[in-house]
Amino acid sequence: MNLRFDQPELLLLSLLGIPLAVLGWRWLSGLDPMRRSVVTLLRVGLLTALAVMLAGPRTVQEHHDLTVIGLLDLSGSVRRFADLPEISDLDRHSNVEYLRQWFRLATDTKTKTADDRFGLIVFDGKATVISVPTKGEYIDDDLDVRIMEGTNLAESITLALAMFPAQTAKRLVLVSDGNETIGDALQAARQAAAGSLVRQDTPQLSRVSIPIDVAPIEYEVTGDVQVVRIETPPIAQPGQTITVRILLSSTAATPGRLTLRREGEPIDLNGAEAGVAR
């Protein structure tokens, strides 16, 4: 625990106690030496106390315990397309297994102090806690979970902020391709930047920002095709023929076939030609 001052230069005001003591000793010459000394010391002590109060004293209690929570993106794009770097100690059997071993290597107990903690959250369209922050080795036996389609970065960050224990330094490690489809990750990141209320050095609570380290996952998909929009008339009469407009988008010229179904049954899009798909 260290004693610090917000405005240490104001401590120089206590030097006024020297001339105050000299003048007081002369002004109180009519008193006996004992009373004379007591009054002079009280005046100097009062001036010193005022100088210390104006300087803003505070005590700072330092701690070196660290809690890190990993946020691992296991969405479909990461599982299928992630271009992960070559590391000799890591198995390339699957992207999920590779990332599992990467976290194990990064959280090797040899590189941590005894009181450091690590937790893990995996997410796709929804975030799931795999391991709460714990000392020593963490449990990641059931890492390959599938919850819902999509990528929800915001929910994983918000969930991690609620998991941090008190009185430790806090840090997030995000491993993702950044292809957000649900939520507002920037808003969640601002919440982490605003920090959490902790009691550090005074009875009052103060805010400490929680940094987010990002390990980006990169990949390049060629020939990607997606259905952007399907347009139909808002109303139609029974038996009426309507026009259905399907807007597709692709990163490159790609061959493929489009099938349209109505209540599970394919609709003939080819007319007189063979097959029903176009």
DOTORRO-637691 format. One record per residue: residue in three letters; chain; x, y, z of N, C-alpha, C in turn. Coordinates in steps of 0.05 Angstrom, whole numbers, plus 5000, padded with zeros to 4 digits. Example, Ala and Ser with C-alpha at 12.3 -4.5 7.8 and 13.67 -1.06 7.14 Angstrom:
<recs>
(rec ALA,A,(5264,4886,5156),(5246,4910,5156),(5264,4934,5156))
(rec SER,A,(5257,4955,5142),(5273,4979,5143),(5258,5001,5157))
</recs>
This chain:
<recs>
(rec MET,A,(5017,4976,5000),(5000,5000,5000),(5018,5025,5000))
(rec ASN,A,(5014,5043,4981),(5030,5067,4978),(5013,5092,4983))
(rec LEU,A,(5027,5112,4995),(5014,5138,5000),(5021,5157,4977))
(rec ARG,A,(5001,5168,4964),(5005,5187,4942),(4988,5212,4946))
(rec PHE,A,(4996,5233,4933),(4981,5259,4934),(4973,5267,4906))
(rec ASP,A,(4948,5278,4905),(4938,5287,4879),(4952,5313,4871))
(rec GLN,A,(4959,5331,4891),(4972,5356,4885),(4995,5359,4905))
(rec PRO,A,(5017,5344,4901),(5039,5344,4921),(5052,5371,4925))
(rec GLU,A,(5050,5389,4905),(5063,5415,4907),(5051,5432,4930))
(rec LEU,A,(5026,5425,4938),(5014,5440,4960),(5026,5433,4987))
(rec LEU,A,(5041,5412,4988),(5055,5405,5013),(5075,5426,5021))
(rec LEU,A,(5084,5442,5001),(5103,5464,5007),(5092,5484,5026))
(rec LEU,A,(5065,5485,5028),(5052,5504,5047),(5060,5498,5076))
(rec SER,A,(5067,5473,5081),(5075,5465,5108),(5101,5479,5117))
(rec LEU,A,(5117,5489,5097),(5142,5503,5104),(5136,5529,5118))
(rec LEU,A,(5111,5540,5115),(5104,5564,5129),(5104,5560,5159))
(rec GLY,A,(5105,5534,5167),(5106,5529,5196),(5131,5538,5209))
(rec ILE,A,(5153,5540,5194),(5178,5549,5205),(5177,5578,5215))
(rec PRO,A,(5170,5597,5197),(5167,5625,5207),(5145,5628,5228))
(rec LEU,A,(5123,5612,5224),(5101,5613,5244),(5111,5605,5272))
(rec ALA,A,(5128,5584,5273),(5139,5575,5298),(5157,5596,5311))
(rec VAL,A,(5174,5609,5294),(5192,5630,5304),(5177,5654,5315))
(rec LEU,A,(5157,5664,5299),(5142,5687,5308),(5125,5680,5332))
(rec GLY,A,(5113,5656,5332),(5097,5648,5355),(5113,5647,5381))
(rec TRP,A,(5137,5637,5378),(5154,5635,5402),(5160,5662,5414))
(rec ARG,A,(5163,5682,5396),(5169,5709,5405),(5144,5722,5417))
(rec TRP,A,(5120,5718,5403),(5096,5731,5412),(5087,5721,5439))
(rec LEU,A,(5093,5695,5444),(5083,5683,5469),(5105,5684,5491))
(rec SER,A,(5121,5704,5490),(5143,5706,5510),(5134,5708,5539))
(rec GLY,A,(5108,5717,5542),(5098,5721,5569),(5089,5695,5582))
(rec LEU,A,(5088,5673,5567),(5079,5647,5578),(5103,5631,5588))
(rec ASP,A,(5097,5612,5605),(5119,5595,5615),(5128,5577,5591))
(rec PRO,A,(5152,5567,5592),(5163,5551,5570),(5146,5527,5561))
(rec MET,A,(5133,5514,5580),(5117,5490,5573),(5093,5498,5556))
(rec ARG,A,(5077,5518,5566),(5054,5527,5551),(5062,5540,5524))
(rec ARG,A,(5084,5553,5525),(5094,5566,5501),(5101,5545,5479))
(rec SER,A,(5113,5523,5487),(5120,5502,5468),(5095,5488,5457))
(rec VAL,A,(5075,5482,5475),(5051,5468,5467),(5036,5484,5447))
(rec VAL,A,(5032,5510,5452),(5016,5527,5434),(5030,5529,5407))
(rec THR,A,(5057,5532,5407),(5071,5535,5382),(5069,5509,5365))
(rec LEU,A,(5072,5486,5378),(5070,5460,5364),(5042,5456,5353))
(rec LEU,A,(5021,5464,5368),(4994,5461,5358),(4989,5477,5333))
(rec ARG,A,(5000,5502,5333),(4996,5519,5309),(5010,5507,5285))
(rec VAL,A,(5035,5498,5289),(5050,5487,5267),(5037,5461,5257))
(rec GLY,A,(5027,5444,5276),(5014,5419,5269),(4988,5424,5253))
(rec LEU,A,(4973,5445,5261),(4948,5452,5247),(4954,5461,5218))
(rec LEU,A,(4975,5477,5215),(4982,5486,5188),(4991,5463,5171))
(rec THR,A,(5007,5444,5182),(5016,5421,5167),(4993,5403,5159))
(rec ALA,A,(4973,5399,5177),(4950,5383,5171),(4934,5395,5149))
(rec LEU,A,(4930,5422,5148),(4916,5435,5127),(4930,5431,5100))
(rec ALA,A,(4957,5433,5100),(4972,5430,5075),(4969,5401,5065))
(rec VAL,A,(4969,5381,5083),(4966,5354,5074),(4938,5349,5063))
(rec MET,A,(4918,5360,5075),(4891,5357,5065),(4887,5369,5038))
(rec LEU,A,(4898,5393,5034),(4896,5406,5008),(4911,5391,4986))
(rec ALA,A,(4932,5377,4993),(4948,5362,4974),(4933,5337,4964))
(rec GLY,A,(4912,5329,4977),(4896,5306,4968),(4910,5279,4973))
(rec PRO,A,(4914,5271,4997),(4927,5245,5002),(4909,5222,4996))
(rec ARG,A,(4921,5201,4986),(4906,5176,4981),(4926,5153,4982))
(rec THR,A,(4915,5130,4989),(4931,5106,4990),(4924,5088,4966))
(rec VAL,A,(4944,5076,4954),(4940,5059,4930),(4948,5031,4938))
(rec GLN,A,(4929,5013,4936),(4935,4985,4941),(4939,4970,4915))
(rec GLU,A,(4963,4960,4910),(4970,4947,4885),(4966,4917,4888))
(rec HIS,A,(4956,4904,4866),(4954,4875,4865),(4963,4867,4837))
(rec HIS,A,(4974,4843,4835),(4985,4833,4810),(4970,4809,4800))
(rec ASP,A,(4947,4802,4812),(4931,4780,4802),(4917,4788,4776))
(rec LEU,A,(4916,4770,4757),(4905,4776,4730),(4884,4755,4723))
(rec THR,A,(4861,4764,4713),(4840,4747,4703),(4837,4752,4673))
(rec VAL,A,(4841,4731,4657),(4838,4733,4628),(4815,4715,4620))
(rec ILE,A,(4797,4725,4604),(4775,4709,4593),(4778,4709,4562))
(rec GLY,A,(4780,4685,4551),(4782,4682,4523),(4754,4680,4510))
(rec LEU,A,(4751,4694,4487),(4726,4694,4472),(4733,4681,4445))
(rec LEU,A,(4722,4657,4440),(4730,4641,4417),(4706,4639,4398))
(rec ASP,A,(4710,4648,4373),(4690,4647,4352),(4690,4620,4340))
(rec LEU,A,(4667,4605,4342),(4665,4579,4330),(4641,4579,4310))
(rec SER,A,(4637,4602,4297),(4616,4603,4277),(4623,4587,4253))
(rec GLY,A,(4604,4583,4235),(4608,4567,4211),(4630,4576,4194))
(rec SER,A,(4634,4603,4191),(4655,4613,4174),(4682,4606,4185))
(rec VAL,A,(4686,4607,4211),(4711,4600,4223),(4717,4570,4221))
(rec ARG,A,(4696,4554,4225),(4699,4525,4223),(4708,4516,4195))
(rec ARG,A,(4696,4529,4175),(4701,4520,4147),(4723,4534,4133))
(rec PHE,A,(4726,4560,4138),(4744,4575,4120),(4769,4586,4134))
(rec ALA,A,(4771,4585,4160),(4793,4598,4174),(4820,4590,4164))
(rec ASP,A,(4837,4609,4158),(4864,4604,4148),(4883,4609,4172))
(rec LEU,A,(4887,4588,4188),(4902,4590,4213),(4932,4586,4208))
(rec PRO,A,(4949,4601,4222),(4978,4599,4218),(4989,4572,4225))
(rec GLU,A,(5011,4565,4212),(5024,4540,4217),(5040,4541,4243))
(rec ILE,A,(5033,4525,4262),(5048,4522,4288),(5053,4493,4292))
(rec SER,A,(5079,4486,4295),(5087,4458,4294),(5074,4442,4317))
(rec ASP,A,(5069,4455,4340),(5059,4440,4363),(5028,4436,4362))
(rec LEU,A,(5015,4447,4342),(4986,4446,4342),(4976,4427,4320))
(rec ASP,A,(4955,4412,4327),(4944,4392,4308),(4926,4407,4288))
(rec ARG,A,(4928,4400,4262),(4912,4412,4241),(4888,4394,4234))
(rec HIS,A,(4880,4376,4252),(4858,4358,4246),(4833,4373,4240))
(rec SER,A,(4827,4394,4255),(4804,4412,4250),(4810,4439,4261))
(rec ASN,A,(4795,4459,4252),(4800,4486,4262),(4792,4488,4291))
(rec VAL,A,(4771,4474,4300),(4763,4475,4328),(4785,4462,4346))
(rec GLU,A,(4796,4439,4338),(4817,4427,4353),(4842,4444,4354))
(rec TYR,A,(4848,4457,4331),(4871,4474,4330),(4868,4497,4350))
(rec LEU,A,(4845,4510,4351),(4840,4533,4369),(4840,4524,4398))
(rec ARG,A,(4830,4500,4403),(4830,4489,4430),(4859,4487,4440))
(rec GLN,A,(4876,4475,4423),(4904,4471,4431),(4919,4498,4433))
(rec TRP,A,(4911,4518,4416),(4923,4544,4417),(4918,4557,4444))
(rec PHE,A,(4894,4555,4454),(4888,4567,4481),(4902,4552,4503))
(rec ARG,A,(4904,4525,4500),(4919,4510,4520),(4948,4518,4521))
(rec LEU,A,(4960,4523,4497),(4988,4531,4496),(4991,4559,4507))
(rec ALA,A,(4972,4577,4501),(4974,4605,4511),(4970,4607,4541))
(rec THR,A,(4956,4588,4553),(4950,4589,4581),(4966,4569,4597))
(rec ASP,A,(4989,4561,4587),(5006,4542,4600),(5012,4552,4629))
(rec THR,A,(5007,4535,4649),(5011,4544,4677),(5039,4553,4683))
(rec LYS,A,(5058,4546,4666),(5086,4554,4671),(5089,4584,4666))
(rec THR,A,(5071,4596,4650),(5074,4624,4644),(5056,4641,4662))
(rec LYS,A,(5041,4629,4681),(5023,4644,4698),(5033,4643,4727))
(rec THR,A,(5024,4664,4742),(5029,4663,4771),(5007,4646,4784))
(rec ALA,A,(5011,4639,4809),(4993,4621,4823),(4965,4631,4825))
(rec ASP,A,(4962,4658,4826),(4935,4670,4830),(4922,4680,4804))
(rec ASP,A,(4935,4676,4782),(4923,4684,4756),(4900,4665,4749))
(rec ARG,A,(4880,4676,4736),(4857,4660,4728),(4852,4662,4698))
(rec PHE,A,(4840,4641,4687),(4832,4641,4659),(4805,4628,4656))
(rec GLY,A,(4788,4640,4639),(4762,4629,4633),(4758,4629,4603))
(rec LEU,A,(4739,4614,4593),(4735,4612,4564),(4705,4613,4557))
(rec ILE,A,(4699,4629,4537),(4672,4631,4526),(4674,4625,4496))
(rec VAL,A,(4657,4607,4486),(4655,4603,4457),(4628,4614,4447))
(rec PHE,A,(4628,4622,4422),(4603,4634,4412),(4601,4630,4382))
(rec ASP,A,(4576,4628,4373),(4569,4630,4345),(4547,4651,4345))
(rec GLY,A,(4522,4643,4340),(4500,4661,4342),(4492,4667,4371))
(rec LYS,A,(4503,4651,4390),(4498,4654,4419),(4523,4646,4434))
(rec ALA,A,(4527,4660,4456),(4551,4655,4472),(4546,4633,4494))
(rec THR,A,(4567,4617,4499),(4565,4595,4518),(4590,4595,4535))
(rec VAL,A,(4587,4592,4561),(4610,4591,4579),(4620,4562,4580))
(rec ILE,A,(4646,4559,4573),(4659,4533,4574),(4673,4530,4600))
(rec SER,A,(4686,4551,4610),(4700,4549,4635),(4699,4576,4649))
(rec VAL,A,(4690,4577,4674),(4691,4602,4689),(4720,4608,4697))
(rec PRO,A,(4727,4633,4702),(4755,4639,4709),(4765,4622,4733))
(rec THR,A,(4786,4608,4729),(4796,4590,4749),(4827,4590,4749))
(rec LYS,A,(4839,4584,4772),(4868,4582,4774),(4877,4555,4764))
(rec GLY,A,(4901,4553,4754),(4911,4528,4744),(4900,4522,4717))
(rec GLU,A,(4898,4496,4710),(4888,4488,4683),(4858,4491,4682))
(rec TYR,A,(4848,4501,4660),(4819,4503,4656),(4808,4479,4641))
(rec ILE,A,(4782,4476,4642),(4769,4452,4629),(4757,4461,4603))
(rec ASP,A,(4765,4447,4581),(4754,4453,4555),(4746,4428,4540))
(rec ASP,A,(4735,4408,4555),(4729,4382,4543),(4707,4384,4522))
(rec ASP,A,(4687,4402,4527),(4665,4404,4509),(4666,4430,4493))
(rec LEU,A,(4687,4433,4477),(4691,4458,4463),(4675,4459,4437))
(rec ASP,A,(4670,4437,4424),(4657,4436,4398),(4627,4436,4402))
(rec VAL,A,(4616,4460,4409),(4587,4462,4414),(4575,4478,4390))
(rec ARG,A,(4551,4472,4383),(4536,4486,4362),(4510,4495,4373))
(rec ILE,A,(4505,4520,4373),(4481,4531,4386),(4461,4542,4365))
(rec MET,A,(4470,4562,4350),(4453,4574,4330),(4471,4587,4309))
(rec GLU,A,(4460,4590,4285),(4475,4602,4263),(4480,4632,4269))
(rec GLY,A,(4503,4641,4259),(4509,4670,4261),(4534,4674,4278))
(rec THR,A,(4540,4700,4283),(4563,4708,4299),(4555,4731,4316))
(rec ASN,A,(4554,4726,4343),(4545,4747,4362),(4569,4755,4380))
(rec LEU,A,(4585,4773,4370),(4608,4783,4385),(4599,4798,4411))
(rec ALA,A,(4578,4814,4408),(4569,4830,4430),(4561,4814,4455))
(rec GLU,A,(4546,4792,4450),(4537,4776,4473),(4560,4763,4487))
(rec SER,A,(4581,4754,4472),(4604,4742,4485),(4619,4762,4503))
(rec ILE,A,(4622,4787,4493),(4635,4807,4509),(4619,4814,4534))
(rec THR,A,(4593,4818,4531),(4576,4824,4554),(4576,4802,4574))
(rec LEU,A,(4575,4777,4565),(4576,4755,4584),(4602,4753,4599))
(rec ALA,A,(4624,4759,4585),(4651,4758,4598),(4653,4780,4619))
(rec LEU,A,(4642,4804,4614),(4644,4825,4633),(4630,4818,4659))
(rec ALA,A,(4609,4802,4657),(4594,4794,4681),(4608,4771,4696))
(rec MET,A,(4628,4758,4684),(4642,4735,4697),(4667,4743,4712))
(rec PHE,A,(4677,4767,4709),(4702,4774,4722),(4699,4775,4752))
(rec PRO,A,(4718,4763,4767),(4718,4766,4796),(4728,4793,4804))
(rec ALA,A,(4723,4801,4829),(4731,4827,4839),(4761,4826,4847))
(rec GLN,A,(4772,4850,4849),(4799,4854,4860),(4821,4839,4843))
(rec THR,A,(4818,4837,4817),(4839,4828,4800),(4840,4845,4775))
(rec ALA,A,(4863,4846,4763),(4865,4859,4737),(4849,4843,4716))
(rec LYS,A,(4837,4855,4697),(4819,4842,4678),(4828,4846,4649))
(rec ARG,A,(4824,4825,4633),(4832,4827,4605),(4815,4807,4589))
(rec LEU,A,(4808,4815,4564),(4794,4798,4546),(4812,4792,4522))
(rec VAL,A,(4810,4767,4512),(4824,4759,4488),(4803,4749,4468))
(rec LEU,A,(4800,4763,4447),(4779,4756,4427),(4792,4744,4402))
(rec VAL,A,(4784,4719,4396),(4794,4705,4372),(4770,4702,4354))
(rec SER,A,(4770,4717,4332),(4746,4717,4314),(4754,4727,4287))
(rec ASP,A,(4737,4721,4267),(4740,4732,4240),(4726,4759,4238))
(rec GLY,A,(4712,4768,4259),(4699,4794,4259),(4675,4796,4241))
(rec ASN,A,(4665,4774,4231),(4642,4774,4213),(4616,4774,4230))
(rec GLU,A,(4610,4797,4241),(4587,4799,4260),(4561,4799,4245))
(rec THR,A,(4542,4782,4254),(4515,4781,4242),(4493,4788,4261))
(rec ILE,A,(4499,4787,4287),(4479,4792,4308),(4491,4811,4329))
(rec GLY,A,(4475,4829,4339),(4484,4846,4361),(4501,4870,4352))
(rec ASP,A,(4511,4884,4372),(4528,4908,4367),(4554,4905,4383))
(rec ALA,A,(4574,4896,4369),(4600,4891,4383),(4613,4917,4391))
(rec LEU,A,(4610,4938,4376),(4623,4963,4383),(4611,4974,4409))
(rec GLN,A,(4585,4972,4413),(4573,4981,4438),(4582,4964,4461))
(rec ALA,A,(4585,4938,4457),(4596,4921,4479),(4625,4928,4485))
(rec ALA,A,(4640,4935,4464),(4668,4943,4469),(4670,4969,4484))
(rec ARG,A,(4651,4987,4478),(4651,5012,4493),(4644,5007,4523))
(rec GLN,A,(4627,4988,4527),(4621,4980,4555),(4645,4970,4569))
(rec ALA,A,(4662,4954,4555),(4687,4944,4567),(4706,4967,4572))
(rec ALA,A,(4707,4986,4553),(4725,5009,4555),(4717,5027,4579))
(rec ALA,A,(4690,5028,4584),(4681,5044,4607),(4690,5031,4633))
(rec GLY,A,(4695,5005,4632),(4706,4991,4655),(4685,4983,4675))
(rec SER,A,(4696,4973,4698),(4679,4963,4719),(4685,4979,4745))
(rec LEU,A,(4666,4981,4762),(4670,4995,4787),(4685,4977,4807))
(rec VAL,A,(4707,4987,4817),(4723,4972,4836),(4731,4991,4858))
(rec ARG,A,(4737,4979,4882),(4747,4994,4905),(4777,4990,4906))
(rec GLN,A,(4792,5010,4897),(4821,5006,4895),(4836,5019,4919))
(rec ASP,A,(4833,5045,4923),(4850,5058,4942),(4835,5076,4962))
(rec THR,A,(4809,5080,4958),(4793,5097,4975),(4766,5084,4979))
(rec PRO,A,(4751,5093,4999),(4724,5082,5003),(4706,5086,4978))
(rec GLN,A,(4713,5106,4961),(4697,5110,4937),(4704,5089,4916))
(rec LEU,A,(4685,5084,4899),(4689,5065,4876),(4700,5081,4852))
(rec SER,A,(4718,5069,4837),(4728,5081,4813),(4726,5061,4790))
(rec ARG,A,(4727,5071,4766),(4724,5055,4742),(4751,5047,4730))
(rec VAL,A,(4754,5022,4723),(4779,5012,4711),(4772,5000,4684))
(rec SER,A,(4784,5010,4663),(4778,5000,4636),(4788,4971,4633))
(rec ILE,A,(4773,4955,4617),(4780,4928,4612),(4789,4926,4583))
(rec PRO,A,(4815,4921,4578),(4825,4920,4550),(4816,4894,4536))
(rec ILE,A,(4814,4896,4510),(4807,4873,4493),(4829,4869,4473))
(rec ASP,A,(4843,4847,4475),(4863,4839,4455),(4850,4822,4434))
(rec VAL,A,(4855,4828,4409),(4842,4815,4386),(4863,4799,4370))
(rec ALA,A,(4857,4773,4368),(4873,4756,4350),(4856,4750,4326))
(rec PRO,A,(4859,4764,4304),(4841,4761,4281),(4846,4735,4266))
(rec ILE,A,(4824,4723,4257),(4824,4700,4240),(4819,4709,4212))
(rec GLU,A,(4836,4703,4194),(4833,4711,4166),(4827,4688,4148))
(rec TYR,A,(4813,4693,4127),(4807,4673,4107),(4798,4687,4081))
(rec GLU,A,(4800,4673,4059),(4791,4684,4034),(4773,4664,4020))
(rec VAL,A,(4748,4672,4015),(4729,4654,4003),(4724,4663,3974))
(rec THR,A,(4729,4645,3955),(4724,4651,3927),(4699,4636,3918))
(rec GLY,A,(4684,4649,3900),(4660,4636,3890),(4638,4635,3911))
(rec ASP,A,(4637,4653,3930),(4616,4653,3950),(4590,4665,3939))
(rec VAL,A,(4568,4651,3943),(4542,4660,3932),(4522,4662,3955))
(rec GLN,A,(4507,4683,3956),(4486,4686,3977),(4461,4697,3965))
(rec VAL,A,(4438,4689,3977),(4413,4700,3970),(4409,4727,3985))
(rec VAL,A,(4408,4749,3971),(4407,4775,3983),(4378,4782,3990))
(rec ARG,A,(4359,4776,3972),(4332,4784,3976),(4313,4768,3959))
(rec ILE,A,(4289,4763,3969),(4267,4750,3954),(4244,4769,3954))
(rec GLU,A,(4234,4777,3931),(4212,4796,3928),(4188,4782,3917))
(rec THR,A,(4165,4786,3930),(4139,4775,3920),(4118,4797,3925))
(rec PRO,A,(4096,4796,3910),(4074,4815,3915),(4063,4811,3944))
(rec PRO,A,(4055,4833,3956),(4045,4831,3984),(4019,4814,3986))
(rec ILE,A,(4003,4814,3965),(3978,4798,3965),(3974,4785,3938))
(rec ALA,A,(3958,4764,3937),(3952,4750,3912),(3926,4735,3915))
(rec GLN,A,(3911,4731,3893),(3886,4717,3893),(3892,4687,3891))
(rec PRO,A,(3875,4669,3901),(3878,4640,3897),(3881,4633,3868))
(rec GLY,A,(3901,4617,3861),(3905,4608,3834),(3918,4629,3816))
(rec GLN,A,(3924,4652,3826),(3937,4673,3810),(3966,4667,3806))
(rec THR,A,(3976,4672,3782),(4005,4669,3776),(4019,4695,3784))
(rec ILE,A,(4040,4692,3800),(4054,4716,3810),(4084,4714,3801))
(rec THR,A,(4097,4737,3803),(4126,4738,3796),(4142,4739,3822))
(rec VAL,A,(4161,4721,3824),(4179,4720,3847),(4206,4729,3837))
(rec ARG,A,(4217,4749,3850),(4243,4760,3842),(4264,4752,3864))
(rec ILE,A,(4285,4737,3855),(4305,4728,3874),(4331,4742,3866))
(rec LEU,A,(4343,4757,3885),(4368,4772,3881),(4391,4756,3893))
(rec LEU,A,(4410,4748,3876),(4433,4734,3885),(4458,4752,3883))
(rec SER,A,(4478,4746,3901),(4503,4761,3900),(4526,4740,3901))
(rec SER,A,(4546,4743,3885),(4569,4725,3885),(4595,4741,3883))
(rec THR,A,(4616,4730,3895),(4642,4744,3893),(4656,4740,3867))
(rec ALA,A,(4647,4720,3851),(4659,4714,3825),(4638,4699,3809))
(rec ALA,A,(4643,4697,3783),(4626,4681,3766),(4627,4651,3775))
(rec THR,A,(4604,4641,3783),(4603,4614,3795),(4580,4598,3784))
(rec PRO,A,(4584,4574,3775),(4562,4558,3766),(4545,4547,3789))
(rec GLY,A,(4520,4543,3785),(4503,4532,3806),(4474,4530,3796))
(rec ARG,A,(4457,4518,3812),(4429,4515,3805),(4411,4526,3827))
(rec LEU,A,(4390,4539,3819),(4371,4551,3838),(4345,4536,3837))
(rec THR,A,(4336,4527,3861),(4311,4512,3864),(4292,4528,3882))
(rec LEU,A,(4268,4532,3873),(4248,4546,3888),(4226,4526,3897))
(rec ARG,A,(4219,4526,3922),(4199,4507,3933),(4175,4523,3944))
(rec ARG,A,(4152,4510,3941),(4128,4521,3953),(4116,4499,3970))
(rec GLU,A,(4115,4504,3997),(4106,4484,4016),(4121,4458,4013))
(rec GLY,A,(4147,4459,4008),(4163,4436,4005),(4165,4423,3978))
(rec GLU,A,(4147,4431,3960),(4147,4420,3933),(4161,4439,3913))
(rec PRO,A,(4180,4428,3897),(4194,4445,3878),(4176,4456,3856))
(rec ILE,A,(4181,4481,3849),(4167,4494,3827),(4184,4493,3802))
(rec ASP,A,(4172,4487,3780),(4187,4485,3755),(4195,4512,3745))
(rec LEU,A,(4222,4517,3746),(4233,4543,3736),(4245,4540,3708))
(rec ASN,A,(4245,4516,3697),(4258,4511,3671),(4239,4510,3648))
(rec GLY,A,(4213,4510,3653),(4194,4509,3632),(4195,4483,3617))
(rec ALA,A,(4200,4484,3591),(4200,4460,3574),(4225,4443,3577))
(rec GLU,A,(4246,4455,3589),(4271,4440,3591),(4269,4420,3614))
(rec ALA,A,(4288,4401,3614),(4288,4380,3634),(4295,4391,3662))
(rec GLY,A,(4283,4379,3682),(4289,4387,3709),(4271,4411,3718))
(rec VAL,A,(4273,4418,3743),(4257,4440,3754),(4274,4463,3763))
(rec ALA,A,(4300,4459,3766),(4318,4480,3775),(4329,4496,3751))
(rec ARG,A,(4337,4521,3758),(4348,4538,3737),(4378,4542,3743))
</recs>
